[in-house]
């Protein structure tokens, strides 16, 4: 389940990066470093860390990642629909 949430997070993240929304300019170095790929590396690190923690018995980390995914979905919706 965590892996599927990770796929959704990557898809939302990539869609926001591709949107060219003006808010991206405000996050500066995170967006510009490595052509915007640094933020995807951070996304991967969060997914990998969560999967390792869940695999070692920390099931509540999955709930935290689920909350993170929900916040990402809401943020992506706001940005992609122009509400922000």
PDB file of N, CA, C and O in Angstrom, chain B, residues numbered from 101:
ATOM      1  N   UNK B 101       0.822  -1.193   0.000  1.00  0.00           N
ATOM      2  CA  UNK B 101       0.000   0.000   0.000  1.00  0.00           C
ATOM      3  C   UNK B 101       0.873   1.266   0.000  1.00  0.00           C
ATOM      4  O   UNK B 101       0.579   2.246  -0.685  1.00  0.00           O
ATOM      5  N   UNK B 102       1.946   1.211   0.785  1.00  0.00           N
ATOM      6  CA  UNK B 102       2.855   2.365   0.833  1.00  0.00           C
ATOM      7  C   UNK B 102       3.475   2.603  -0.537  1.00  0.00           C
ATOM      8  O   UNK B 102       3.634   3.750  -0.956  1.00  0.00           O
ATOM      9  N   UNK B 103       3.823   1.532  -1.233  1.00  0.00           N
ATOM     10  CA  UNK B 103       4.408   1.675  -2.564  1.00  0.00           C
ATOM     11  C   UNK B 103       3.421   2.341  -3.526  1.00  0.00           C
ATOM     12  O   UNK B 103       3.813   3.198  -4.319  1.00  0.00           O
ATOM     13  N   UNK B 104       2.154   1.957  -3.461  1.00  0.00           N
ATOM     14  CA  UNK B 104       1.138   2.568  -4.326  1.00  0.00           C
ATOM     15  C   UNK B 104       0.952   4.049  -3.999  1.00  0.00           C
ATOM     16  O   UNK B 104       0.772   4.871  -4.897  1.00  0.00           O
ATOM     17  N   UNK B 105       0.997   4.383  -2.703  1.00  0.00           N
ATOM     18  CA  UNK B 105       0.923   5.802  -2.331  1.00  0.00           C
ATOM     19  C   UNK B 105       2.142   6.542  -2.869  1.00  0.00           C
ATOM     20  O   UNK B 105       2.040   7.698  -3.282  1.00  0.00           O
ATOM     21  N   UNK B 106       3.299   5.874  -2.864  1.00  0.00           N
ATOM     22  CA  UNK B 106       4.511   6.483  -3.410  1.00  0.00           C
ATOM     23  C   UNK B 106       4.387   6.785  -4.886  1.00  0.00           C
ATOM     24  O   UNK B 106       4.816   7.843  -5.347  1.00  0.00           O
ATOM     25  N   UNK B 107       3.799   5.856  -5.635  1.00  0.00           N
ATOM     26  CA  UNK B 107       3.579   6.087  -7.064  1.00  0.00           C
ATOM     27  C   UNK B 107       2.674   7.305  -7.261  1.00  0.00           C
ATOM     28  O   UNK B 107       2.926   8.147  -8.123  1.00  0.00           O
ATOM     29  N   UNK B 108       1.620   7.386  -6.452  1.00  0.00           N
ATOM     30  CA  UNK B 108       0.707   8.536  -6.543  1.00  0.00           C
ATOM     31  C   UNK B 108       1.440   9.831  -6.209  1.00  0.00           C
ATOM     32  O   UNK B 108       1.235  10.847  -6.873  1.00  0.00           O
ATOM     33  N   UNK B 109       2.292   9.805  -5.188  1.00  0.00           N
ATOM     34  CA  UNK B 109       3.043  11.000  -4.812  1.00  0.00           C
ATOM     35  C   UNK B 109       3.974  11.449  -5.932  1.00  0.00           C
ATOM     36  O   UNK B 109       4.074  12.641  -6.221  1.00  0.00           O
ATOM     37  N   UNK B 110       4.656  10.490  -6.564  1.00  0.00           N
ATOM     38  CA  UNK B 110       5.532  10.843  -7.677  1.00  0.00           C
ATOM     39  C   UNK B 110       4.739  11.442  -8.835  1.00  0.00           C
ATOM     40  O   UNK B 110       5.176  12.417  -9.448  1.00  0.00           O
ATOM     41  N   UNK B 111       3.594  10.872  -9.132  1.00  0.00           N
ATOM     42  CA  UNK B 111       2.767  11.382 -10.239  1.00  0.00           C
ATOM     43  C   UNK B 111       2.295  12.802  -9.951  1.00  0.00           C
ATOM     44  O   UNK B 111       2.350  13.670 -10.823  1.00  0.00           O
ATOM     45  N   UNK B 112       1.831  13.034  -8.719  1.00  0.00           N
ATOM     46  CA  UNK B 112       1.373  14.384  -8.361  1.00  0.00           C
ATOM     47  C   UNK B 112       2.534  15.371  -8.387  1.00  0.00           C
ATOM     48  O   UNK B 112       2.402  16.489  -8.886  1.00  0.00           O
ATOM     49  N   UNK B 113       3.661  14.950  -7.849  1.00  0.00           N
ATOM     50  CA  UNK B 113       4.847  15.811  -7.785  1.00  0.00           C
ATOM     51  C   UNK B 113       5.286  16.200  -9.196  1.00  0.00           C
ATOM     52  O   UNK B 113       5.564  17.366  -9.474  1.00  0.00           O
ATOM     53  N   UNK B 114       5.343  15.212 -10.072  1.00  0.00           N
ATOM     54  CA  UNK B 114       5.775  15.467 -11.446  1.00  0.00           C
ATOM     55  C   UNK B 114       4.790  16.390 -12.172  1.00  0.00           C
ATOM     56  O   UNK B 114       5.201  17.258 -12.941  1.00  0.00           O
ATOM     57  N   UNK B 115       3.495  16.200 -11.924  1.00  0.00           N
ATOM     58  CA  UNK B 115       2.486  17.053 -12.560  1.00  0.00           C
ATOM     59  C   UNK B 115       2.637  18.499 -12.103  1.00  0.00           C
ATOM     60  O   UNK B 115       2.500  19.422 -12.906  1.00  0.00           O
ATOM     61  N   UNK B 116       2.914  18.697 -10.830  1.00  0.00           N
ATOM     62  CA  UNK B 116       3.094  20.059 -10.315  1.00  0.00           C
ATOM     63  C   UNK B 116       4.360  20.674 -10.907  1.00  0.00           C
ATOM     64  O   UNK B 116       4.355  21.842 -11.296  1.00  0.00           O
ATOM     65  N   UNK B 117       5.446  19.898 -10.980  1.00  0.00           N
ATOM     66  CA  UNK B 117       6.674  20.421 -11.578  1.00  0.00           C
ATOM     67  C   UNK B 117       6.459  20.789 -13.047  1.00  0.00           C
ATOM     68  O   UNK B 117       6.970  21.808 -13.512  1.00  0.00           O
ATOM     69  N   UNK B 118       5.711  19.970 -13.772  1.00  0.00           N
ATOM     70  CA  UNK B 118       5.463  20.218 -15.197  1.00  0.00           C
ATOM     71  C   UNK B 118       4.503  21.376 -15.428  1.00  0.00           C
ATOM     72  O   UNK B 118       4.456  21.932 -16.526  1.00  0.00           O
ATOM     73  N   UNK B 119       3.746  21.740 -14.417  1.00  0.00           N
ATOM     74  CA  UNK B 119       2.750  22.807 -14.586  1.00  0.00           C
ATOM     75  C   UNK B 119       3.390  24.179 -14.776  1.00  0.00           C
ATOM     76  O   UNK B 119       2.784  25.067 -15.376  1.00  0.00           O
ATOM     77  N   UNK B 120       4.606  24.358 -14.270  1.00  0.00           N
ATOM     78  CA  UNK B 120       5.268  25.655 -14.384  1.00  0.00           C
ATOM     79  C   UNK B 120       4.593  26.736 -13.560  1.00  0.00           C
ATOM     80  O   UNK B 120       4.729  27.920 -13.869  1.00  0.00           O
ATOM     81  N   UNK B 121       3.884  26.362 -12.539  1.00  0.00           N
ATOM     82  CA  UNK B 121       3.158  27.304 -11.688  1.00  0.00           C
ATOM     83  C   UNK B 121       4.137  28.305 -11.049  1.00  0.00           C
ATOM     84  O   UNK B 121       5.246  27.924 -10.674  1.00  0.00           O
ATOM     85  N   UNK B 122       3.737  29.582 -10.921  1.00  0.00           N
ATOM     86  CA  UNK B 122       4.625  30.600 -10.352  1.00  0.00           C
ATOM     87  C   UNK B 122       5.073  30.299  -8.924  1.00  0.00           C
ATOM     88  O   UNK B 122       6.108  30.804  -8.488  1.00  0.00           O
ATOM     89  N   UNK B 123       4.327  29.500  -8.201  1.00  0.00           N
ATOM     90  CA  UNK B 123       4.704  29.179  -6.827  1.00  0.00           C
ATOM     91  C   UNK B 123       6.023  28.401  -6.773  1.00  0.00           C
ATOM     92  O   UNK B 123       6.720  28.420  -5.758  1.00  0.00           O
ATOM     93  N   UNK B 124       6.358  27.721  -7.870  1.00  0.00           N
ATOM     94  CA  UNK B 124       7.604  26.954  -7.912  1.00  0.00           C
ATOM     95  C   UNK B 124       8.828  27.859  -7.805  1.00  0.00           C
ATOM     96  O   UNK B 124       9.855  27.462  -7.255  1.00  0.00           O
ATOM     97  N   UNK B 125       8.716  29.047  -8.321  1.00  0.00           N
ATOM     98  CA  UNK B 125       9.832  29.997  -8.248  1.00  0.00           C
ATOM     99  C   UNK B 125      10.098  30.441  -6.808  1.00  0.00           C
ATOM    100  O   UNK B 125      11.207  30.860  -6.478  1.00  0.00           O
ATOM    101  N   UNK B 126       9.088  30.347  -5.966  1.00  0.00           N
ATOM    102  CA  UNK B 126       9.231  30.789  -4.574  1.00  0.00           C
ATOM    103  C   UNK B 126       9.956  29.773  -3.702  1.00  0.00           C
ATOM    104  O   UNK B 126      10.426  30.129  -2.622  1.00  0.00           O
ATOM    105  N   UNK B 127      10.061  28.523  -4.135  1.00  0.00           N
ATOM    106  CA  UNK B 127      10.772  27.540  -3.322  1.00  0.00           C
ATOM    107  C   UNK B 127      12.238  27.444  -3.712  1.00  0.00           C
ATOM    108  O   UNK B 127      12.980  26.625  -3.169  1.00  0.00           O
ATOM    109  N   UNK B 128      12.644  28.266  -4.635  1.00  0.00           N
ATOM    110  CA  UNK B 128      14.042  28.490  -4.972  1.00  0.00           C
ATOM    111  C   UNK B 128      14.896  27.269  -5.238  1.00  0.00           C
ATOM    112  O   UNK B 128      14.647  26.518  -6.181  1.00  0.00           O
ATOM    113  N   UNK B 129      15.913  27.071  -4.396  1.00  0.00           N
ATOM    114  CA  UNK B 129      16.951  26.071  -4.631  1.00  0.00           C
ATOM    115  C   UNK B 129      16.390  24.665  -4.746  1.00  0.00           C
ATOM    116  O   UNK B 129      16.935  23.849  -5.490  1.00  0.00           O
ATOM    117  N   UNK B 130      15.313  24.360  -4.030  1.00  0.00           N
ATOM    118  CA  UNK B 130      14.751  23.013  -4.081  1.00  0.00           C
ATOM    119  C   UNK B 130      14.214  22.706  -5.479  1.00  0.00           C
ATOM    120  O   UNK B 130      14.337  21.585  -5.972  1.00  0.00           O
ATOM    121  N   UNK B 131      13.627  23.706  -6.097  1.00  0.00           N
ATOM    122  CA  UNK B 131      13.064  23.521  -7.437  1.00  0.00           C
ATOM    123  C   UNK B 131      14.141  23.602  -8.514  1.00  0.00           C
ATOM    124  O   UNK B 131      14.118  22.834  -9.476  1.00  0.00           O
ATOM    125  N   UNK B 132      15.086  24.533  -8.355  1.00  0.00           N
ATOM    126  CA  UNK B 132      16.071  24.775  -9.405  1.00  0.00           C
ATOM    127  C   UNK B 132      17.223  23.777  -9.401  1.00  0.00           C
ATOM    128  O   UNK B 132      17.798  23.506 -10.455  1.00  0.00           O
ATOM    129  N   UNK B 133      17.575  23.223  -8.239  1.00  0.00           N
ATOM    130  CA  UNK B 133      18.735  22.339  -8.214  1.00  0.00           C
ATOM    131  C   UNK B 133      18.445  21.044  -8.972  1.00  0.00           C
ATOM    132  O   UNK B 133      17.398  20.417  -8.812  1.00  0.00           O
ATOM    133  N   UNK B 134      19.394  20.684  -9.784  1.00  0.00           N
ATOM    134  CA  UNK B 134      19.317  19.514 -10.658  1.00  0.00           C
ATOM    135  C   UNK B 134      18.104  19.569 -11.592  1.00  0.00           C
ATOM    136  O   UNK B 134      17.532  18.536 -11.939  1.00  0.00           O
ATOM    137  N   UNK B 135      17.727  20.761 -11.984  1.00  0.00           N
ATOM    138  CA  UNK B 135      16.611  20.931 -12.909  1.00  0.00           C
ATOM    139  C   UNK B 135      15.275  20.509 -12.334  1.00  0.00           C
ATOM    140  O   UNK B 135      14.393  20.064 -13.069  1.00  0.00           O
ATOM    141  N   UNK B 136      15.119  20.644 -11.031  1.00  0.00           N
ATOM    142  CA  UNK B 136      13.879  20.247 -10.379  1.00  0.00           C
ATOM    143  C   UNK B 136      13.883  18.805  -9.913  1.00  0.00           C
ATOM    144  O   UNK B 136      12.933  18.347  -9.278  1.00  0.00           O
ATOM    145  N   UNK B 137      14.939  18.099 -10.227  1.00  0.00           N
ATOM    146  CA  UNK B 137      15.015  16.679  -9.868  1.00  0.00           C
ATOM    147  C   UNK B 137      15.379  16.456  -8.407  1.00  0.00           C
ATOM    148  O   UNK B 137      15.117  15.381  -7.868  1.00  0.00           O
ATOM    149  N   UNK B 138      15.975  17.445  -7.759  1.00  0.00           N
ATOM    150  CA  UNK B 138      16.347  17.271  -6.355  1.00  0.00           C
ATOM    151  C   UNK B 138      15.112  17.007  -5.503  1.00  0.00           C
ATOM    152  O   UNK B 138      15.150  16.189  -4.584  1.00  0.00           O
ATOM    153  N   UNK B 139      14.022  17.696  -5.808  1.00  0.00           N
ATOM    154  CA  UNK B 139      12.797  17.477  -5.041  1.00  0.00           C
ATOM    155  C   UNK B 139      12.258  16.062  -5.275  1.00  0.00           C
ATOM    156  O   UNK B 139      11.639  15.487  -4.379  1.00  0.00           O
ATOM    157  N   UNK B 140      12.481  15.497  -6.456  1.00  0.00           N
ATOM    158  CA  UNK B 140      12.082  14.114  -6.703  1.00  0.00           C
ATOM    159  C   UNK B 140      12.965  13.136  -5.944  1.00  0.00           C
ATOM    160  O   UNK B 140      12.499  12.075  -5.530  1.00  0.00           O
ATOM    161  N   UNK B 141      14.228  13.479  -5.758  1.00  0.00           N
ATOM    162  CA  UNK B 141      15.135  12.654  -4.959  1.00  0.00           C
ATOM    163  C   UNK B 141      14.681  12.654  -3.499  1.00  0.00           C
ATOM    164  O   UNK B 141      14.715  11.617  -2.837  1.00  0.00           O
ATOM    165  N   UNK B 142      14.261  13.806  -3.003  1.00  0.00           N
ATOM    166  CA  UNK B 142      13.733  13.892  -1.634  1.00  0.00           C
ATOM    167  C   UNK B 142      12.467  13.043  -1.528  1.00  0.00           C
ATOM    168  O   UNK B 142      12.275  12.342  -0.535  1.00  0.00           O
ATOM    169  N   UNK B 143      11.616  13.100  -2.526  1.00  0.00           N
ATOM    170  CA  UNK B 143      10.392  12.287  -2.551  1.00  0.00           C
ATOM    171  C   UNK B 143      10.734  10.796  -2.487  1.00  0.00           C
ATOM    172  O   UNK B 143      10.099  10.037  -1.755  1.00  0.00           O
ATOM    173  N   UNK B 144      11.742  10.388  -3.259  1.00  0.00           N
ATOM    174  CA  UNK B 144      12.169   8.993  -3.253  1.00  0.00           C
ATOM    175  C   UNK B 144      12.718   8.597  -1.883  1.00  0.00           C
ATOM    176  O   UNK B 144      12.436   7.504  -1.393  1.00  0.00           O
ATOM    177  N   UNK B 145      13.496   9.477  -1.269  1.00  0.00           N
ATOM    178  CA  UNK B 145      14.066   9.179   0.047  1.00  0.00           C
ATOM    179  C   UNK B 145      12.952   8.992   1.089  1.00  0.00           C
ATOM    180  O   UNK B 145      13.045   8.107   1.941  1.00  0.00           O
ATOM    181  N   UNK B 146      11.913   9.811   1.024  1.00  0.00           N
ATOM    182  CA  UNK B 146      10.775   9.649   1.935  1.00  0.00           C
ATOM    183  C   UNK B 146      10.083   8.306   1.722  1.00  0.00           C
ATOM    184  O   UNK B 146       9.742   7.621   2.686  1.00  0.00           O
ATOM    185  N   UNK B 147       9.877   7.933   0.470  1.00  0.00           N
ATOM    186  CA  UNK B 147       9.234   6.658   0.174  1.00  0.00           C
ATOM    187  C   UNK B 147      10.097   5.487   0.640  1.00  0.00           C
ATOM    188  O   UNK B 147       9.597   4.572   1.294  1.00  0.00           O
ATOM    189  N   UNK B 148      11.364   5.510   0.313  1.00  0.00           N
ATOM    190  CA  UNK B 148      12.260   4.428   0.695  1.00  0.00           C
ATOM    191  C   UNK B 148      12.346   4.293   2.217  1.00  0.00           C
ATOM    192  O   UNK B 148      12.266   3.191   2.759  1.00  0.00           O
ATOM    193  N   UNK B 149      12.510   5.422   2.888  1.00  0.00           N
ATOM    194  CA  UNK B 149      12.580   5.395   4.353  1.00  0.00           C
ATOM    195  C   UNK B 149      11.319   4.839   4.977  1.00  0.00           C
ATOM    196  O   UNK B 149      11.383   4.042   5.913  1.00  0.00           O
ATOM    197  N   UNK B 150      10.172   5.255   4.467  1.00  0.00           N
ATOM    198  CA  UNK B 150       8.902   4.762   4.999  1.00  0.00           C
ATOM    199  C   UNK B 150       8.752   3.270   4.751  1.00  0.00           C
ATOM    200  O   UNK B 150       8.310   2.540   5.638  1.00  0.00           O
ATOM    201  N   UNK B 151       9.112   2.803   3.562  1.00  0.00           N
ATOM    202  CA  UNK B 151       8.991   1.379   3.264  1.00  0.00           C
ATOM    203  C   UNK B 151       9.910   0.550   4.156  1.00  0.00           C
ATOM    204  O   UNK B 151       9.527  -0.533   4.599  1.00  0.00           O
ATOM    205  N   UNK B 152      11.108   1.042   4.420  1.00  0.00           N
ATOM    206  CA  UNK B 152      12.025   0.323   5.310  1.00  0.00           C
ATOM    207  C   UNK B 152      11.505   0.292   6.741  1.00  0.00           C
ATOM    208  O   UNK B 152      11.598  -0.734   7.416  1.00  0.00           O
ATOM    209  N   UNK B 153      10.959   1.408   7.204  1.00  0.00           N
ATOM    210  CA  UNK B 153      10.432   1.455   8.565  1.00  0.00           C
ATOM    211  C   UNK B 153       9.201   0.568   8.730  1.00  0.00           C
ATOM    212  O   UNK B 153       9.044  -0.095   9.755  1.00  0.00           O
ATOM    213  N   UNK B 154       8.337   0.556   7.730  1.00  0.00           N
ATOM    214  CA  UNK B 154       7.147  -0.308   7.784  1.00  0.00           C
ATOM    215  C   UNK B 154       7.571  -1.779   7.743  1.00  0.00           C
ATOM    216  O   UNK B 154       7.006  -2.607   8.459  1.00  0.00           O
ATOM    217  N   UNK B 155       8.556  -2.105   6.913  1.00  0.00           N
ATOM    218  CA  UNK B 155       9.024  -3.489   6.808  1.00  0.00           C
ATOM    219  C   UNK B 155       9.665  -3.976   8.100  1.00  0.00           C
ATOM    220  O   UNK B 155       9.656  -5.174   8.384  1.00  0.00           O
ATOM    221  N   UNK B 156      10.221  -3.055   8.887  1.00  0.00           N
ATOM    222  CA  UNK B 156      10.855  -3.452  10.144  1.00  0.00           C
ATOM    223  C   UNK B 156       9.870  -3.451  11.311  1.00  0.00           C
ATOM    224  O   UNK B 156      10.277  -3.572  12.467  1.00  0.00           O
ATOM    225  N   UNK B 157       8.582  -3.315  11.014  1.00  0.00           N
ATOM    226  CA  UNK B 157       7.579  -3.439  12.055  1.00  0.00           C
ATOM    227  C   UNK B 157       6.945  -2.147  12.513  1.00  0.00           C
ATOM    228  O   UNK B 157       6.098  -2.173  13.406  1.00  0.00           O
ATOM    229  N   UNK B 158       7.311  -1.044  11.955  1.00  0.00           N
ATOM    230  CA  UNK B 158       6.735   0.247  12.352  1.00  0.00           C
ATOM    231  C   UNK B 158       5.524   0.584  11.499  1.00  0.00           C
ATOM    232  O   UNK B 158       5.571   1.510  10.690  1.00  0.00           O
ATOM    233  N   UNK B 159       4.442  -0.160  11.676  1.00  0.00           N
ATOM    234  CA  UNK B 159       3.258   0.014  10.844  1.00  0.00           C
ATOM    235  C   UNK B 159       2.634   1.392  10.903  1.00  0.00           C
ATOM    236  O   UNK B 159       1.985   1.823   9.950  1.00  0.00           O
ATOM    237  N   UNK B 160       2.824   2.096  12.023  1.00  0.00           N
ATOM    238  CA  UNK B 160       2.236   3.440  12.129  1.00  0.00           C
ATOM    239  C   UNK B 160       2.882   4.415  11.162  1.00  0.00           C
ATOM    240  O   UNK B 160       2.309   5.467  10.880  1.00  0.00           O
ATOM    241  N   UNK B 161       4.061   4.093  10.645  1.00  0.00           N
ATOM    242  CA  UNK B 161       4.683   4.945   9.631  1.00  0.00           C
ATOM    243  C   UNK B 161       3.845   4.973   8.356  1.00  0.00           C
ATOM    244  O   UNK B 161       3.832   5.971   7.637  1.00  0.00           O
ATOM    245  N   UNK B 162       3.146   3.874   8.081  1.00  0.00           N
ATOM    246  CA  UNK B 162       2.274   3.832   6.906  1.00  0.00           C
ATOM    247  C   UNK B 162       1.143   4.847   7.047  1.00  0.00           C
ATOM    248  O   UNK B 162       0.762   5.498   6.075  1.00  0.00           O
ATOM    249  N   UNK B 163       0.609   4.979   8.261  1.00  0.00           N
ATOM    250  CA  UNK B 163      -0.436   5.983   8.501  1.00  0.00           C
ATOM    251  C   UNK B 163       0.107   7.392   8.288  1.00  0.00           C
ATOM    252  O   UNK B 163      -0.566   8.243   7.705  1.00  0.00           O
ATOM    253  N   UNK B 164       1.316   7.630   8.758  1.00  0.00           N
ATOM    254  CA  UNK B 164       1.944   8.939   8.558  1.00  0.00           C
ATOM    255  C   UNK B 164       2.171   9.236   7.086  1.00  0.00           C
ATOM    256  O   UNK B 164       1.953  10.358   6.628  1.00  0.00           O
ATOM    257  N   UNK B 165       2.611   8.221   6.346  1.00  0.00           N
ATOM    258  CA  UNK B 165       2.821   8.412   4.905  1.00  0.00           C
ATOM    259  C   UNK B 165       1.492   8.612   4.194  1.00  0.00           C
ATOM    260  O   UNK B 165       1.413   9.350   3.212  1.00  0.00           O
ATOM    261  N   UNK B 166       0.450   7.957   4.687  1.00  0.00           N
ATOM    262  CA  UNK B 166      -0.884   8.168   4.138  1.00  0.00           C
ATOM    263  C   UNK B 166      -1.349   9.604   4.341  1.00  0.00           C
ATOM    264  O   UNK B 166      -1.944  10.207   3.448  1.00  0.00           O
ATOM    265  N   UNK B 167      -1.070  10.144   5.526  1.00  0.00           N
ATOM    266  CA  UNK B 167      -1.399  11.547   5.804  1.00  0.00           C
ATOM    267  C   UNK B 167      -0.601  12.471   4.886  1.00  0.00           C
ATOM    268  O   UNK B 167      -1.141  13.437   4.347  1.00  0.00           O
ATOM    269  N   UNK B 168       0.670  12.173   4.714  1.00  0.00           N
ATOM    270  CA  UNK B 168       1.530  12.937   3.807  1.00  0.00           C
ATOM    271  C   UNK B 168       0.980  12.896   2.378  1.00  0.00           C
ATOM    272  O   UNK B 168       0.958  13.917   1.690  1.00  0.00           O
ATOM    273  N   UNK B 169       0.537  11.720   1.935  1.00  0.00           N
ATOM    274  CA  UNK B 169      -0.032  11.570   0.600  1.00  0.00           C
ATOM    275  C   UNK B 169      -1.303  12.395   0.456  1.00  0.00           C
ATOM    276  O   UNK B 169      -1.527  13.026  -0.576  1.00  0.00           O
ATOM    277  N   UNK B 170      -2.130  12.388   1.487  1.00  0.00           N
ATOM    278  CA  UNK B 170      -3.350  13.196   1.457  1.00  0.00           C
ATOM    279  C   UNK B 170      -3.053  14.678   1.344  1.00  0.00           C
ATOM    280  O   UNK B 170      -3.711  15.393   0.588  1.00  0.00           O
ATOM    281  N   UNK B 171      -2.052  15.145   2.102  1.00  0.00           N
ATOM    282  CA  UNK B 171      -1.670  16.559   2.023  1.00  0.00           C
ATOM    283  C   UNK B 171      -1.104  16.890   0.645  1.00  0.00           C
ATOM    284  O   UNK B 171      -1.377  17.960   0.101  1.00  0.00           O
ATOM    285  N   UNK B 172      -0.309  15.965   0.075  1.00  0.00           N
ATOM    286  CA  UNK B 172       0.211  16.169  -1.283  1.00  0.00           C
ATOM    287  C   UNK B 172      -0.915  16.261  -2.297  1.00  0.00           C
ATOM    288  O   UNK B 172      -0.885  17.109  -3.189  1.00  0.00           O
ATOM    289  N   UNK B 173      -1.907  15.392  -2.164  1.00  0.00           N
ATOM    290  CA  UNK B 173      -3.031  15.393  -3.103  1.00  0.00           C
ATOM    291  C   UNK B 173      -3.790  16.709  -3.025  1.00  0.00           C
ATOM    292  O   UNK B 173      -4.150  17.282  -4.053  1.00  0.00           O
ATOM    293  N   UNK B 174      -4.030  17.185  -1.823  1.00  0.00           N
ATOM    294  CA  UNK B 174      -4.735  18.447  -1.647  1.00  0.00           C
ATOM    295  C   UNK B 174      -3.926  19.607  -2.220  1.00  0.00           C
ATOM    296  O   UNK B 174      -4.471  20.467  -2.913  1.00  0.00           O
ATOM    297  N   UNK B 175      -2.629  19.630  -1.929  1.00  0.00           N
ATOM    298  CA  UNK B 175      -1.763  20.692  -2.445  1.00  0.00           C
ATOM    299  C   UNK B 175      -1.686  20.665  -3.969  1.00  0.00           C
ATOM    300  O   UNK B 175      -1.774  21.707  -4.620  1.00  0.00           O
ATOM    301  N   UNK B 176      -1.524  19.475  -4.530  1.00  0.00           N
ATOM    302  CA  UNK B 176      -1.459  19.359  -5.991  1.00  0.00           C
ATOM    303  C   UNK B 176      -2.761  19.809  -6.616  1.00  0.00           C
ATOM    304  O   UNK B 176      -2.752  20.482  -7.647  1.00  0.00           O
ATOM    305  N   UNK B 177      -3.880  19.452  -6.013  1.00  0.00           N
ATOM    306  CA  UNK B 177      -5.181  19.876  -6.532  1.00  0.00           C
ATOM    307  C   UNK B 177      -5.286  21.403  -6.521  1.00  0.00           C
ATOM    308  O   UNK B 177      -5.740  22.005  -7.494  1.00  0.00           O
ATOM    309  N   UNK B 178      -4.863  22.030  -5.410  1.00  0.00           N
ATOM    310  CA  UNK B 178      -4.904  23.487  -5.321  1.00  0.00           C
ATOM    311  C   UNK B 178      -4.054  24.147  -6.398  1.00  0.00           C
ATOM    312  O   UNK B 178      -4.478  25.110  -7.037  1.00  0.00           O
ATOM    313  N   UNK B 179      -2.846  23.617  -6.591  1.00  0.00           N
ATOM    314  CA  UNK B 179      -1.919  24.209  -7.561  1.00  0.00           C
ATOM    315  C   UNK B 179      -2.393  23.964  -8.994  1.00  0.00           C
ATOM    316  O   UNK B 179      -2.415  24.890  -9.805  1.00  0.00           O
ATOM    317  N   UNK B 180      -2.768  22.740  -9.306  1.00  0.00           N
ATOM    318  CA  UNK B 180      -3.121  22.400 -10.688  1.00  0.00           C
ATOM    319  C   UNK B 180      -4.451  22.992 -11.138  1.00  0.00           C
ATOM    320  O   UNK B 180      -4.664  23.185 -12.335  1.00  0.00           O
ATOM    321  N   UNK B 181      -5.337  23.280 -10.209  1.00  0.00           N
ATOM    322  CA  UNK B 181      -6.612  23.883 -10.596  1.00  0.00           C
ATOM    323  C   UNK B 181      -6.574  25.407 -10.527  1.00  0.00           C
ATOM    324  O   UNK B 181      -7.566  26.071 -10.826  1.00  0.00           O
ATOM    325  N   UNK B 182      -5.429  25.959 -10.133  1.00  0.00           N
ATOM    326  CA  UNK B 182      -5.269  27.413 -10.103  1.00  0.00           C
ATOM    327  C   UNK B 182      -5.930  28.085  -8.904  1.00  0.00           C
ATOM    328  O   UNK B 182      -6.176  29.292  -8.926  1.00  0.00           O
ATOM    329  N   UNK B 183      -6.212  27.330  -7.885  1.00  0.00           N
ATOM    330  CA  UNK B 183      -6.841  27.922  -6.691  1.00  0.00           C
ATOM    331  C   UNK B 183      -5.811  28.614  -5.791  1.00  0.00           C
ATOM    332  O   UNK B 183      -6.175  29.344  -4.869  1.00  0.00           O
ATOM    333  N   UNK B 184      -4.535  28.380  -6.063  1.00  0.00           N
ATOM    334  CA  UNK B 184      -3.465  29.042  -5.323  1.00  0.00           C
ATOM    335  C   UNK B 184      -2.743  29.970  -6.278  1.00  0.00           C
ATOM    336  O   UNK B 184      -1.792  30.645  -5.883  1.00  0.00           O
TER     337      UNK B 184
END
